[in-house]
Amino acid sequence: MGHICKKHQHLLSNMWLARRLATSFVLKGHCGLFSYTLRSPPANDLRLFHCACYRRSGITVAGFNTVNGSDSSEFCHDDNKPLDSCYTADQRSVILQRLNTATESELAQIKLLRGRKAVNILSYRTMHGPFNSLESVINVPLLKHKSAVIVFNSILKSDEMKDRRKGKIHLAKFIRPEVDRALLKEASSIISIVFGTNKIAWTHMDRAKNVLDWQQEECKSFMNGTYMASDYLADISAAISKFPAADFFVVEKPSISPQNTSLFPVMAHLRTVEAMLFALLTPVREPGRSPKVLNMMRTAVGRHFDLMVGDSRASGAETVRNMMTESVMKQEPRVVFPHNLVVKHRNSFQMSSKNRGEELCDTLLQAVAFFELLRE
């Protein structure tokens, strides 16, 4: 074990003593394997103190570096070692790609690159061209070996977090009940359904993300009076009668927590509509056959379009407006809208409008997310 200074030796001894006393207290009255006799801590017992108590203290114990809980292989400690040799080829590629393409605002999101350093990187790229090695980065004013290492590690961590978030969406069971992924990929079209407190909206979309139908139905009985089941049934049946044929019906799964008692009437309404949709849209199913009516998690759609703010989901109206504009302006848009639907709904998502068509907006985003998540 490497040398430990007297200050840290004293700290570790106190921690060892506290651990022994705590164990003796918890197991008071017991004997055998779990009864401890206080004694001086043996030299090799110090290795046990690689723990969260002092992850930030920078103590090196038994070959481990406890700075921020990371192992020393993540950092390049030798100032004389070439920066390129500290990282793998893939890591170098990620770092250089970010430094060579990021705007000033994007560079400012990387640790240590706010302000003058970001400006200096842009100036260097303008004068000398893109960085061709990690070593060339330290030619930028204010960026030396140690600060460059911190920047590089920050880039790699942010890239890893992006991959992890994508993986979560990709691997998450965002569809309920579970259906064979191959069957979902074979679907030629789906109907995406979203309902609110007074409307049911739906989007009929094919696998190539062509919008075949996109509309909503007013439901006057929703959350009105005594929540009469017969009135709910009449309104929901009227909307369903306008649905075209499709391989799957995908119903948004609301994200209201049952623990939020103030929203209990809304939650009860949403669950009632959801249950009626499943009952009315589900044909008599033979045993072993896959379901045709599915739930899709609202939060999964929000993450896919970067609409999540904490646990809440922001409006996707701006995203839908951009999709509609692209459909008119671009040769290969993300989503293809027929001209009549663009004209019909171009003013449905204005912020100043009393009714911004949130259900209409959400049903389109859900359909797009369904097909795009299946491709990943």
Beta strands, then each sheet from edge to edge (+ up, - down):
strand 1: 60-61
strand 2: 64-65
strand 3: 175-176
strand 4: 189-195
strand 5: 199-206
strand 6: 211-218
strand 7: 248-253
strand 8: 293-297
strand 9: 308-309
strand 10: 312-313
sheet 1: 1+ 2-
sheet 2: 3+ 8- 7- 4- 5+ 6-
sheet 3: 9+ 10-
end
